[in-house]
Amino acid sequence: MKPHVTLATFIAVWLMPMHVMAANEQEHAHVHAKEQAVKPQSDAKKNEEHEEHGENEEHEEHNEHEGHDENDEHEHNETLSSSISDDIATAVNIVTDRADSQLLRQHQVVYGKLSADPNRISHVNARFPGILTSVKFSLGDSVKAGDVLAVVESNESLNTYAIKAPIDGVIIQRSANVGEVAQQQTLFSIADFGSLWVDFRLYPSQQVAVATGQNVVIMAADTEIKGVIAHIIPSLTQPYQLARVKLDNRDGKLSSGQMIEGAVISGEFNVELAVKKSAIQILDNKSGVFVKNNSEYVFSPLQLGRSDMDYVEVIAGLKPGQLYVTTNSYLLKADIEKSEAEHDH
């Protein structure tokens, strides 16, 4: 508590006799002279104190800097993970698989165009000139071998005869109407699309690795279709060769004229551990996968090796049997990046 100064005390001090003030001034001068006498020693001491203080500040700054680096390193090494319950994971279709060995297939990616098998296209004519008295099928209809396509009344005998489909297939052209005269023109064209040919372009850099008899894998409509190179046809005018492959299309998923991508298998080898390419994500400039541990999905950076169309070899960063996310792993990446953005903000 501050001392209480009364008004009387204040006045007494203010009216202090002049001789007392003078004495105080003399004493003050004496003290000042004494301070001047010891000033060099005091200044030296102050310099020492200043240097010591500077060293302490530098030491403290160094310690603070080291602590900051340690914190930064700690933050940098912080595990990247996302916690999602199994119910939510199922709802958003987050799918996992076990890491295991895999057969990888070296391949050459090729591009080509589908066309109908020329041996399975039939052009139908009238055997004898006459009048078309009946036409049974229209453009786009499917027919079976032996189906009656039309009926013709012969000009010579006036007898009628049937024009039948020679093969199974689809009518891709029709030039026949009731009442018209059938002569030598093509009345119907029928194509069997149960098998198709694809002509893949082989450029000079690919031609050494591709030969007849090699397997070709094509992904179309979420289905893997396999074929074999039947012929390699040189070109007289183009800077590429054509690798011809016959494909089974009985399910009708492919269409003539369709541009298509394939992989010519040039070699096969087993690796001890591989993951699906679709599982790979990039976080902190590192490629890796999300490993499932109960309801937590931890990002594990990987050292990757050889690959094929679907899988990539894992050299380090994952153990056989671990569950990793193969489908919709980007949702986990987005969740982590969102959390980091909110933290930085």
C-alpha positions as a Markdown table, in Angstrom:
| # | Residue | x | y | z |
|---|---|---|---|---|
| 1 | Met | 0.0 | 0.0 | 0.0 |
| 2 | Lys | 1.3 | 3.5 | -0.9 |
| 3 | Pro | 2.1 | 5.8 | 2.1 |
| 4 | His | -0.5 | 8.5 | 2.8 |
| 5 | Val | 0.9 | 12.0 | 2.4 |
| 6 | Thr | -1.0 | 14.7 | 4.2 |
| 7 | Leu | -1.3 | 18.2 | 3.0 |
| 8 | Ala | 0.8 | 19.5 | 5.9 |
| 9 | Thr | 3.7 | 17.3 | 5.1 |
| 10 | Phe | 3.6 | 18.4 | 1.5 |
| 11 | Ile | 3.7 | 22.0 | 2.5 |
| 12 | Ala | 6.6 | 21.4 | 4.9 |
| 13 | Val | 8.7 | 19.8 | 2.2 |
| 14 | Trp | 7.9 | 22.6 | -0.2 |
| 15 | Leu | 9.0 | 25.3 | 2.3 |
| 16 | Met | 12.3 | 23.5 | 3.1 |
| 17 | Pro | 15.0 | 26.0 | 4.2 |
| 18 | Met | 17.4 | 27.2 | 1.5 |
| 19 | His | 20.4 | 25.9 | 3.4 |
| 20 | Val | 19.1 | 22.4 | 3.5 |
| 21 | Met | 18.6 | 22.6 | -0.3 |
| 22 | Ala | 22.1 | 23.9 | -0.8 |
| 23 | Ala | 23.5 | 21.1 | 1.3 |
| 24 | Asn | 21.6 | 18.7 | -0.8 |
| 25 | Glu | 23.1 | 20.3 | -3.9 |
| 26 | Gln | 26.6 | 19.9 | -2.5 |
| 27 | Glu | 26.0 | 16.3 | -1.6 |
| 28 | His | 24.7 | 15.7 | -5.1 |
| 29 | Ala | 27.8 | 17.3 | -6.6 |
| 30 | His | 30.0 | 15.1 | -4.4 |
| 31 | Val | 28.1 | 12.0 | -5.5 |
| 32 | His | 28.3 | 12.9 | -9.1 |
| 33 | Ala | 32.1 | 13.4 | -8.9 |
| 34 | Lys | 32.4 | 10.0 | -7.2 |
| 35 | Glu | 30.3 | 8.4 | -10.0 |
| 36 | Gln | 32.6 | 10.0 | -12.6 |
| 37 | Ala | 35.6 | 8.5 | -10.9 |
| 38 | Val | 34.2 | 5.0 | -11.0 |
| 39 | Lys | 32.6 | 5.4 | -14.5 |
| 40 | Pro | 35.3 | 3.7 | -16.5 |
| 41 | Gln | 35.0 | 0.6 | -14.3 |
| 42 | Ser | 31.2 | 0.7 | -14.5 |
| 43 | Asp | 31.3 | 1.1 | -18.3 |
| 44 | Ala | 33.6 | -1.9 | -18.6 |
| 45 | Lys | 31.2 | -3.8 | -16.4 |
| 46 | Lys | 28.3 | -2.7 | -18.5 |
| 47 | Asn | 30.1 | -3.8 | -21.7 |
| 48 | Glu | 30.7 | -7.2 | -20.1 |
| 49 | Glu | 27.1 | -7.4 | -19.1 |
| 50 | His | 26.0 | -6.3 | -22.6 |
| 51 | Glu | 28.2 | -9.0 | -24.2 |
| 52 | Glu | 26.9 | -11.6 | -21.8 |
| 53 | His | 23.4 | -10.4 | -22.6 |
| 54 | Gly | 24.1 | -10.7 | -26.3 |
| 55 | Glu | 25.5 | -14.2 | -25.9 |
| 56 | Asn | 22.4 | -15.1 | -23.9 |
| 57 | Glu | 20.1 | -13.7 | -26.6 |
| 58 | Glu | 22.0 | -15.5 | -29.3 |
| 59 | His | 21.9 | -18.7 | -27.3 |
| 60 | Glu | 18.1 | -18.3 | -26.7 |
| 61 | Glu | 17.5 | -17.5 | -30.4 |
| 62 | His | 19.5 | -20.6 | -31.4 |
| 63 | Asn | 17.5 | -22.7 | -28.9 |
| 64 | Glu | 14.3 | -21.2 | -30.2 |
| 65 | His | 15.4 | -21.9 | -33.8 |
| 66 | Glu | 16.3 | -25.5 | -33.0 |
| 67 | Gly | 12.9 | -25.9 | -31.3 |
| 68 | His | 11.2 | -24.4 | -34.3 |
| 69 | Asp | 13.0 | -26.9 | -36.6 |
| 70 | Glu | 12.1 | -29.8 | -34.4 |
| 71 | Asn | 8.4 | -28.7 | -34.4 |
| 72 | Asp | 8.5 | -28.3 | -38.2 |
| 73 | Glu | 10.0 | -31.7 | -38.5 |
| 74 | His | 7.4 | -33.1 | -36.2 |
| 75 | Glu | 4.6 | -31.6 | -38.1 |
| 76 | His | 6.2 | -32.7 | -41.4 |
| 77 | Asn | 6.4 | -36.3 | -40.2 |
| 78 | Glu | 2.8 | -36.3 | -38.9 |
| 79 | Thr | 0.9 | -39.3 | -40.1 |
| 80 | Leu | -1.6 | -38.6 | -42.9 |
| 81 | Ser | -4.7 | -40.5 | -42.2 |
| 82 | Ser | -8.5 | -40.3 | -42.2 |
| 83 | Ser | -11.0 | -42.0 | -39.9 |
| 84 | Ile | -14.1 | -43.4 | -41.5 |
| 85 | Ser | -16.6 | -45.9 | -40.0 |
| 86 | Asp | -17.2 | -49.1 | -42.0 |
| 87 | Asp | -20.8 | -48.0 | -42.6 |
| 88 | Ile | -19.8 | -44.8 | -44.2 |
| 89 | Ala | -17.0 | -46.5 | -46.2 |
| 90 | Thr | -19.6 | -49.0 | -47.5 |
| 91 | Ala | -22.0 | -46.2 | -48.3 |
| 92 | Val | -19.5 | -44.2 | -50.4 |
| 93 | Asn | -18.1 | -47.5 | -52.0 |
| 94 | Ile | -14.6 | -47.4 | -50.5 |
| 95 | Val | -13.3 | -50.9 | -51.5 |
| 96 | Thr | -10.2 | -52.6 | -50.1 |
| 97 | Asp | -8.1 | -55.6 | -51.3 |
| 98 | Arg | -5.2 | -57.5 | -49.8 |
| 99 | Ala | -1.7 | -56.7 | -51.2 |
| 100 | Asp | -0.3 | -59.9 | -52.8 |
| 101 | Ser | 2.0 | -61.2 | -55.5 |
| 102 | Gln | 0.9 | -60.6 | -59.1 |
| 103 | Leu | 1.6 | -61.7 | -62.6 |
| 104 | Leu | 2.6 | -58.6 | -64.6 |
| 105 | Arg | 2.5 | -58.5 | -68.4 |
| 106 | Gln | 4.9 | -56.3 | -70.4 |
| 107 | His | 3.0 | -54.7 | -73.2 |
| 108 | Gln | 2.9 | -52.4 | -76.2 |
| 109 | Val | 0.0 | -50.0 | -76.3 |
| 110 | Val | -1.5 | -49.9 | -79.8 |
| 111 | Tyr | -4.5 | -48.2 | -81.4 |
| 112 | Gly | -6.8 | -49.3 | -84.3 |
| 113 | Lys | -10.2 | -49.5 | -85.8 |
| 114 | Leu | -12.8 | -52.3 | -85.8 |
| 115 | Ser | -14.3 | -53.6 | -89.0 |
| 116 | Ala | -16.7 | -56.4 | -89.9 |
| 117 | Asp | -15.1 | -59.8 | -90.9 |
| 118 | Pro | -15.1 | -59.7 | -94.7 |
| 119 | Asn | -15.7 | -63.4 | -94.8 |
| 120 | Arg | -18.9 | -62.9 | -92.8 |
| 121 | Ile | -20.6 | -60.4 | -95.1 |
| 122 | Ser | -23.1 | -61.7 | -97.7 |
| 123 | His | -24.6 | -59.8 | -100.7 |
| 124 | Val | -27.9 | -61.4 | -101.8 |
| 125 | Asn | -29.2 | -61.2 | -105.4 |
| 126 | Ala | -32.2 | -62.7 | -107.3 |
| 127 | Arg | -31.4 | -65.9 | -109.2 |
| 128 | Phe | -33.7 | -65.0 | -112.0 |
| 129 | Pro | -35.2 | -61.7 | -113.1 |
| 130 | Gly | -38.7 | -61.1 | -111.9 |
| 131 | Ile | -41.2 | -59.0 | -109.9 |
| 132 | Leu | -40.8 | -58.8 | -106.1 |
| 133 | Thr | -44.1 | -60.0 | -104.7 |
| 134 | Ser | -43.1 | -60.1 | -101.0 |
| 135 | Val | -40.4 | -58.6 | -98.8 |
| 136 | Lys | -40.1 | -60.0 | -95.3 |
| 137 | Phe | -37.3 | -58.1 | -93.5 |
| 138 | Ser | -36.2 | -54.5 | -93.1 |
| 139 | Leu | -32.9 | -52.7 | -92.6 |
| 140 | Gly | -31.4 | -53.6 | -89.2 |
| 141 | Asp | -33.3 | -56.8 | -88.7 |
| 142 | Ser | -31.5 | -59.9 | -87.5 |
| 143 | Val | -31.9 | -63.0 | -89.6 |
| 144 | Lys | -31.0 | -66.6 | -89.4 |
| 145 | Ala | -29.6 | -68.7 | -92.3 |
| 146 | Gly | -32.5 | -70.1 | -94.3 |
| 147 | Asp | -35.0 | -67.3 | -93.4 |
| 148 | Val | -37.1 | -66.1 | -96.5 |
| 149 | Leu | -36.1 | -62.6 | -97.3 |
| 150 | Ala | -38.3 | -62.0 | -100.3 |
| 151 | Val | -40.5 | -63.8 | -102.9 |
| 152 | Val | -39.9 | -63.2 | -106.7 |
| 153 | Glu | -42.2 | -64.1 | -109.6 |
| 154 | Ser | -39.9 | -65.2 | -112.4 |
| 155 | Asn | -40.4 | -63.4 | -115.8 |
| 156 | Glu | -39.7 | -66.5 | -117.7 |
| 157 | Ser | -41.8 | -69.2 | -116.0 |
| 158 | Leu | -44.1 | -66.9 | -114.0 |
| 159 | Asn | -43.4 | -69.2 | -111.1 |
| 160 | Thr | -42.4 | -67.8 | -107.8 |
| 161 | Tyr | -39.3 | -68.6 | -105.8 |
| 162 | Ala | -37.9 | -67.5 | -102.4 |
| 163 | Ile | -34.8 | -65.6 | -101.7 |
| 164 | Lys | -33.3 | -66.9 | -98.5 |
| 165 | Ala | -30.6 | -65.6 | -96.1 |
| 166 | Pro | -27.3 | -67.5 | -96.6 |
| 167 | Ile | -25.9 | -66.7 | -93.2 |
| 168 | Asp | -26.9 | -65.5 | -89.7 |
| 169 | Gly | -26.5 | -61.8 | -89.3 |
| 170 | Val | -28.0 | -58.3 | -89.5 |
| 171 | Ile | -29.4 | -56.7 | -92.7 |
| 172 | Ile | -27.1 | -53.7 | -93.2 |
| 173 | Gln | -28.4 | -52.8 | -96.7 |
| 174 | Arg | -31.7 | -53.4 | -98.5 |
| 175 | Ser | -32.7 | -52.4 | -102.0 |
| 176 | Ala | -35.9 | -54.4 | -102.4 |
| 177 | Asn | -39.5 | -53.3 | -102.4 |
| 178 | Val | -42.7 | -55.0 | -103.4 |
| 179 | Gly | -43.5 | -54.5 | -107.1 |
| 180 | Glu | -40.0 | -53.6 | -108.1 |
| 181 | Val | -38.1 | -55.7 | -110.7 |
| 182 | Ala | -35.4 | -57.8 | -109.4 |
| 183 | Gln | -32.5 | -58.2 | -111.8 |
| 184 | Gln | -28.8 | -58.3 | -111.1 |
| 185 | Gln | -28.7 | -55.7 | -108.3 |
| 186 | Thr | -27.9 | -56.5 | -104.7 |
| 187 | Leu | -31.2 | -56.8 | -102.9 |
| 188 | Phe | -29.9 | -57.4 | -99.4 |
| 189 | Ser | -26.5 | -57.2 | -97.6 |
| 190 | Ile | -26.1 | -59.2 | -94.4 |
| 191 | Ala | -23.3 | -59.0 | -92.0 |
| 192 | Asp | -22.4 | -61.3 | -89.1 |
| 193 | Phe | -20.9 | -59.2 | -86.3 |
| 194 | Gly | -20.3 | -62.1 | -84.0 |
| 195 | Ser | -16.6 | -61.7 | -84.9 |
| 196 | Leu | -14.8 | -58.5 | -85.8 |
| 197 | Trp | -11.3 | -57.6 | -87.1 |
| 198 | Val | -9.3 | -54.9 | -85.7 |
| 199 | Asp | -6.3 | -53.4 | -87.6 |
| 200 | Phe | -3.8 | -52.0 | -85.1 |
| 201 | Arg | -1.2 | -49.5 | -86.3 |
| 202 | Leu | 2.4 | -50.5 | -85.5 |
| 203 | Tyr | 4.9 | -47.6 | -85.7 |
| 204 | Pro | 8.7 | -48.3 | -86.2 |
| 205 | Ser | 9.5 | -48.1 | -82.5 |
| 206 | Gln | 6.9 | -50.8 | -81.8 |
| 207 | Gln | 7.6 | -53.2 | -84.7 |
| 208 | Val | 10.6 | -54.9 | -83.0 |
| 209 | Ala | 8.5 | -56.0 | -80.0 |
| 210 | Val | 5.4 | -57.2 | -81.9 |
| 211 | Ala | 5.0 | -60.3 | -83.9 |
| 212 | Thr | 2.3 | -62.7 | -85.2 |
| 213 | Gly | 1.0 | -65.1 | -82.6 |
| 214 | Gln | 1.3 | -62.6 | -79.7 |
| 215 | Asn | -1.7 | -62.1 | -77.4 |
| 216 | Val | -3.6 | -58.8 | -77.4 |
| 217 | Val | -5.8 | -57.6 | -74.5 |
| 218 | Ile | -8.5 | -55.1 | -75.1 |
| 219 | Met | -10.7 | -53.4 | -72.5 |
| 220 | Ala | -14.1 | -52.5 | -73.8 |
| 221 | Ala | -17.4 | -51.9 | -72.0 |
| 222 | Asp | -15.7 | -53.0 | -68.7 |
| 223 | Thr | -14.9 | -56.4 | -70.3 |
| 224 | Glu | -11.5 | -57.8 | -71.1 |
| 225 | Ile | -11.4 | -59.2 | -74.6 |
| 226 | Lys | -8.5 | -61.4 | -75.7 |
| 227 | Gly | -7.2 | -62.0 | -79.2 |
| 228 | Val | -4.1 | -63.1 | -81.1 |
| 229 | Ile | -2.2 | -61.3 | -83.9 |
| 230 | Ala | -3.1 | -63.2 | -87.0 |
| 231 | His | -1.3 | -61.1 | -89.6 |
| 232 | Ile | 1.2 | -58.2 | -89.8 |
| 233 | Ile | 0.6 | -56.3 | -93.1 |
| 234 | Pro | 3.3 | -53.9 | -94.4 |
| 235 | Ser | 2.1 | -50.6 | -95.9 |
| 236 | Leu | 3.4 | -49.2 | -99.1 |
| 237 | Thr | 2.3 | -45.6 | -98.4 |
| 238 | Gln | 1.9 | -45.2 | -94.6 |
| 239 | Pro | 4.7 | -45.0 | -91.9 |
| 240 | Tyr | 3.3 | -48.0 | -90.0 |
| 241 | Gln | 2.4 | -51.6 | -90.4 |
| 242 | Leu | -1.0 | -53.2 | -89.5 |
| 243 | Ala | -1.4 | -55.9 | -87.0 |
| 244 | Arg | -4.7 | -57.7 | -87.7 |
| 245 | Val | -6.5 | -59.4 | -84.8 |
| 246 | Lys | -9.8 | -61.3 | -84.9 |
| 247 | Leu | -12.1 | -60.7 | -81.9 |
| 248 | Asp | -15.0 | -62.6 | -80.5 |
| 249 | Asn | -18.1 | -60.3 | -80.5 |
| 250 | Arg | -20.9 | -62.7 | -79.9 |
| 251 | Asp | -22.1 | -60.5 | -76.9 |
| 252 | Gly | -22.4 | -57.6 | -79.3 |
| 253 | Lys | -20.5 | -55.1 | -77.1 |
| 254 | Leu | -18.2 | -54.0 | -80.0 |
| 255 | Ser | -19.2 | -52.1 | -83.1 |
| 256 | Ser | -17.8 | -52.0 | -86.6 |
| 257 | Gly | -16.0 | -48.7 | -87.2 |
| 258 | Gln | -15.2 | -48.2 | -83.5 |
| 259 | Met | -11.7 | -46.8 | -82.6 |
| 260 | Ile | -10.1 | -49.1 | -80.0 |
| 261 | Glu | -7.0 | -49.4 | -77.8 |
| 262 | Gly | -5.2 | -52.6 | -77.1 |
| 263 | Ala | -2.1 | -54.0 | -75.4 |
| 264 | Val | 0.1 | -56.4 | -77.2 |
| 265 | Ile | 1.6 | -58.7 | -74.5 |
| 266 | Ser | 5.4 | -59.0 | -75.1 |
| 267 | Gly | 6.4 | -60.6 | -71.8 |
| 268 | Glu | 5.1 | -61.9 | -68.5 |
| 269 | Phe | 6.8 | -62.1 | -65.0 |
| 270 | Asn | 5.8 | -62.6 | -61.4 |
| 271 | Val | 6.5 | -60.0 | -58.7 |
| 272 | Glu | 6.3 | -60.7 | -54.9 |
| 273 | Leu | 4.0 | -57.7 | -54.2 |
| 274 | Ala | 1.9 | -55.4 | -56.4 |
| 275 | Val | -1.0 | -53.0 | -56.0 |
| 276 | Lys | -3.6 | -51.8 | -58.5 |
| 277 | Lys | -2.8 | -48.6 | -60.3 |
| 278 | Ser | -6.2 | -47.3 | -59.5 |
| 279 | Ala | -5.3 | -47.3 | -55.8 |
| 280 | Ile | -2.3 | -44.9 | -56.2 |
| 281 | Gln | -2.7 | -41.4 | -54.9 |
| 282 | Ile | -0.1 | -38.6 | -54.5 |
| 283 | Leu | 0.2 | -36.7 | -51.1 |
| 284 | Asp | 3.1 | -34.5 | -50.1 |
| 285 | Asn | 4.6 | -35.2 | -53.6 |
| 286 | Lys | 4.8 | -38.9 | -52.7 |
| 287 | Ser | 3.0 | -41.8 | -54.4 |
| 288 | Gly | 1.3 | -44.3 | -52.1 |
| 289 | Val | -1.9 | -46.1 | -51.1 |
| 290 | Phe | -4.2 | -45.9 | -48.1 |
| 291 | Val | -3.8 | -48.8 | -45.7 |
| 292 | Lys | -6.9 | -49.8 | -43.7 |
| 293 | Asn | -6.4 | -50.3 | -40.0 |
| 294 | Asn | -9.8 | -50.9 | -38.4 |
| 295 | Ser | -11.7 | -47.6 | -39.1 |
| 296 | Glu | -8.5 | -45.6 | -39.8 |
| 297 | Tyr | -7.0 | -45.2 | -43.3 |
| 298 | Val | -3.3 | -44.3 | -43.2 |
| 299 | Phe | -1.5 | -43.0 | -46.2 |
| 300 | Ser | 1.6 | -45.2 | -46.9 |
| 301 | Pro | 4.2 | -43.8 | -49.4 |
| 302 | Leu | 5.5 | -46.5 | -51.7 |
| 303 | Gln | 8.7 | -47.3 | -53.6 |
| 304 | Leu | 7.3 | -48.5 | -56.9 |
| 305 | Gly | 8.9 | -50.7 | -59.6 |
| 306 | Arg | 7.7 | -52.3 | -62.9 |
| 307 | Ser | 4.1 | -52.1 | -64.0 |
| 308 | Asp | 1.6 | -53.3 | -66.6 |
| 309 | Met | -1.8 | -52.1 | -67.6 |
| 310 | Asp | -3.5 | -52.7 | -64.2 |
| 311 | Tyr | -0.8 | -53.3 | -61.5 |
| 312 | Val | 2.4 | -51.8 | -60.3 |
| 313 | Glu | 5.2 | -53.6 | -58.4 |
| 314 | Val | 5.8 | -52.5 | -54.7 |
| 315 | Ile | 9.4 | -52.5 | -53.6 |
| 316 | Ala | 9.0 | -50.9 | -50.2 |
| 317 | Gly | 6.3 | -49.3 | -48.1 |
| 318 | Leu | 3.7 | -52.1 | -47.9 |
| 319 | Lys | 3.6 | -55.7 | -46.5 |
| 320 | Pro | 1.9 | -58.7 | -48.1 |
| 321 | Gly | -1.6 | -59.2 | -46.7 |
| 322 | Gln | -2.2 | -55.6 | -45.7 |
| 323 | Leu | -5.6 | -54.2 | -46.7 |
| 324 | Tyr | -5.3 | -51.2 | -49.0 |
| 325 | Val | -8.0 | -49.1 | -50.7 |
| 326 | Thr | -8.5 | -50.0 | -54.4 |
| 327 | Thr | -11.7 | -48.0 | -55.2 |
| 328 | Asn | -12.5 | -44.3 | -54.4 |
| 329 | Ser | -9.2 | -43.7 | -52.6 |
| 330 | Tyr | -9.5 | -40.1 | -53.8 |
| 331 | Leu | -12.2 | -39.5 | -51.2 |
| 332 | Leu | -9.7 | -40.2 | -48.5 |
| 333 | Lys | -7.1 | -37.9 | -50.1 |
| 334 | Ala | -9.8 | -35.1 | -50.4 |
| 335 | Asp | -10.7 | -35.5 | -46.7 |
| 336 | Ile | -7.1 | -35.1 | -45.6 |
| 337 | Glu | -6.4 | -32.1 | -47.8 |
| 338 | Lys | -9.6 | -30.5 | -46.5 |
| 339 | Ser | -8.5 | -31.0 | -42.9 |
| 340 | Glu | -5.0 | -29.6 | -43.7 |
| 341 | Ala | -6.5 | -26.5 | -45.3 |
| 342 | Glu | -8.8 | -25.9 | -42.3 |
| 343 | His | -5.8 | -26.3 | -40.0 |
| 344 | Asp | -3.6 | -23.8 | -42.0 |
| 345 | His | -6.5 | -21.3 | -42.0 |
